[in-house]
Amino acid sequence: MQYTLKLFIAYLWKYKLWSAVGLYLLFSVLLNLTCHIDIGIPCLWTTLFHVHCPGCGLTRAFTRLLVLDVVGAYHYNPLIFIVLPGGLLYILSDFLRFYKANHTK
């Protein structure tokens, strides 16, 4: 268990930028849920062109899923039901590849 935790930290360190962005997004979602403070990253596409992109609403949909509001999540962006499982599957498979490559017996 302790070895796996060390390997997980090594994995996060290998992908420093992605880990920092992911942890920031998770922190901002949890802060929004608990204190109603929105420090999320604004959509660059909407900011520049004033048109919503297909990803707009994914963070709010994820927030709704955390409180088990499936209908609200679907309302914000139905793609959450494809993006979230796909992203989790990708991260899990990438970590397993990293684990196998760095696992020493």
Steps between C-alpha positions, in 0.01 A plus 500: 500500500776743594691414181191568290456838670862590425451392140181708479690806622773427243227480234358837607851647497564367149190685375551815711304739281200271446499409868506866605214589264296198611556568869411868450179407321408251772578758769291767324206261464515403868532866603199586285300216653580582862537880508337611171825669395571467128872511417471274197689555177274687254442356155752662265279436196199674656718785627648568155206428269192538725371163381474192721725210406394131527690473830325790669318383809713189563631635831150592616377158387779333699401709802140383464616137477694539825172578677329215309283729287508303174222703335677827585827362362324401178344846482838677519676275246399146399857430383600456865374141478753432222789726601518401869508119454729534198740727686504274806559195282788673320664610828460154651647323197788750479575453871494122458750529213717723719465254789604202286796690354628607843398204712799309633460173686 
